[in-house]
Amino acid sequence: MLVVNLALVLAGVAQVQAHYHFPYLISGSGKDTVKWKHVRQVKNAESNDFVSGGPTSADIRCYSSGKKAETGKVAAGGTLGIGASQGVFHPGPIQFYMAKAPAGVDIASWDGAGSVWFKTYSEKPPSSKLGETQSWSSGNKVDFTFTVPKATPSGDYLVRIEHIALHNTGKPQIYVACGQVSVTGGGSGTPGPLVAFPGVYAANDPGVVFNLYGGGLYKAPGPAVWTG
């Protein structure tokens, strides 16, 4: 006879509920009401788990399951973002990156490999010195947005959200997803610095393995934010 340990079952359910994924694109036309319409479905769509391979894994780019997504639209200078499946409560920064597909390349089939990503948003820590009782501004929020710089050239882009959860010191939980969007009315800026995923973060990057409870100064990993 099969004996089920109810405590273990409930613990597993709680683990799934505690984590999250990012299935909804947010743009000037509003927020998706259908999961994975404009965001590539991730491998943790059912498990809600973080990228198991860490910051040097190929999954750190988009964590894509390979399923196709449609391409949304946003005007340069407009609001762009991605919504979570539930409140993001683990402490740590939300960051956004974008990558422009090469001319003539179908964005739906482009994987974003190479040094093509530029940072568009980086959430600041709650104070210069962090501690166990302090909360990040992302705490329990569902929707995360930034303003697309007006100088962003028109074209098709991947927009990548990441949340680096720092509560388990030395063992970061990184959650990522990539949406597809066409930028219209763009400018003539040159976004940068351009970085690659994987590649830009080392396994021992201070912004990834930071001791949240040590009271030190936190600096998010990756390049500076491009503002146009």
N, C-alpha and C positions, 0 to 999 in steps of 0.2 A: 504494500500500500504506500502510495506517495504521501509523504509528510511535508507540508509546506510550512516554512518558518515565516509566520506572519510579520514578525519584526523586520526580517530581511526584505520581504516584499514591500512593506511600507517605506523602508529606508530607500529602496530603489525608486519608488514612485516620488518620494520627496526629492531625491537627487535630480530626477528629470525635471520636476516642476521648478526647482531652484535655479536651473540654468535657462538659457534662452538662445534664440536665433533671430535673424534680422530679415524678414520676408517682404517688407512693404517699402516701396519707393515713395518718397515725398518730393513733389516738385511744384512749380507754379500753378499747376492744374489741380493740386490737391494730393491726398494720400491714397495709395492703392487700398482697395477693400478686398482684393483677392490676393492670397499669398502667392509669391513667386511669379507674379505677372511681369514685372520689370526687373526683378532681382533673380539672379541665377540660384536655383535651389541648391542648398548646401548639403553636405554629407550628414550634418547633424540635425536635419529637418525633423526627424523623429526622436532622436536621442537627446537633443538639446546639449550635447557635449561640446567641449572646447576642442581646438586643434590638438590632436594627441601628439603630433611630432614636434611641437614646439616651434620657436621662431625660425629655425633653419629648414623646416619641412616645406616641400613643394605646396602643401595644402595651405600654407600661410598666405598665399596670394589671394585666393578666392574661396577655397574649401568647396569647390563646385562639384556637384554630383554628375555633371555632364548634361543635365536637362536644359533645353532651350528656353530662353526668355524673350519677351518682346522689348522694344526700345522705346523709352519714354522721351519726353521733350522738356527742356528748360531753357529760358533765355539767359544769356550772359548778364550778370548782375542780379539774377533772380535767386530764389531760395531752392536749395536742393538738400536732400537728406534721405535717411532710411529709418524705418520704424522697427522696433523689436516686438517679439511675440509676447513679452511680458516685461514688467519693470526690471530694469538693469540695476541690481542693488549691490553687487560686489564692488569694493573700492578699487579705483584705477581709472585711467584716462580713456575717453573716447577720442579716436582720431579718424580723419578722413583723408583719402588720397584719390586722385584722378589719373587716368592714363588715356591718351588719345590714340585711337586706332589709326594705323597707317592709311594713306589715301588708297582707295580701291579695295580695301579689306573689309569684309563683312564683320561688323562688330559682334554679331551673334556667334561667330565661330572663332573669334580672336581670343587668345588665352592670356594676353597681357604679359608675356615673358620678356625679360630683358630690362634694361634701365629706361623705363618709360613712365614711371610713377612720380608725381609731385604731390606734396602735402598741401591740403587746402584748409585744414582745421586741426587744432590740437587742444584738447581740454586742459585747462590749467588746474594744478592741485588746489585744494581748499585753503592752504596757507603755505608759507615758505618751509615750515617744519611740520611734518606729518606725524600723526600719532593714531593709536588704536581707536580713539573715540571720535575722530574727525571724519566727516563725510564728504565725498566728492559731489559736485553739482549734478553729476549723472545719476545719483542715487535714486532708484525707483522710477526714473523717467522711462518713457516708452519711445518717444519721438526725438530724433537728433538731426539737426539741420545746420547748414552753414550757407553763406552767400557766395555764389559763383563769381569770382572776380570778373569785372566788366571787360578786362583785357583778354580773357580766355578766348582763343580762336574758335570759330565755329567748327563743328564736326562731331563725330561719334566718339563717346568716351565710356570707359568703365569707371564707376564711382565705387570706391572700396571703403567700407566702414570696419573699424577694428575696436574692440574693447579689450584692454589688457587688465585682467583682474589680478590684483597684487596681494590678496589676503593670505595666500599660501606661500610664504617667503621662499624664494629660490625655485619655486615650481609654478610659474605663471600659467594662468588659464587665459588663452587668447581666443576670442570669438571674432570671426570675420564673415563678410559676405560682400558680393559685388553686384551692383545694379548696372543697367545699360541705359544710357541717355544720350540724346542728340542735343548739343548746345547750339542755339540759334542766336543771330544778332551779335556774334562775337567780335572781339577786337584783334589786335595784332601783337599781343604780348607773347613772351617766350617763357612759358612755365618752367620752373626748376627750383632747386637742383633736382635732377632726375635720378631715381634709385630703382633697384630691382627687388622683387619678392620671389623667392628668398634671396638673401644677400645683404640687405640693409641692416638687419638686426643680427647680432651675434648671440650665441646661446647664453653667454655671460654678460650681455649688455646691461649696464647698471639700471637703465630704465625698464628692463624686463624682469630682472631678479631682485629688484629693490626690496629692502626690509622696511615694510610699511610701519612697523612698530618700533623702529629704532630712533625715530625722531629726527632723521637726517633730511637733507634737501633733495627734492625729487626733480629730475629733468626727464621729460618724455623722450623715448628713443626716436631716431630718424632725423631727417633734415628739417630745416626751418620751414615755416608755412609760407607758401607763395601767395602774395596778395595782389599781384598784377602791376 
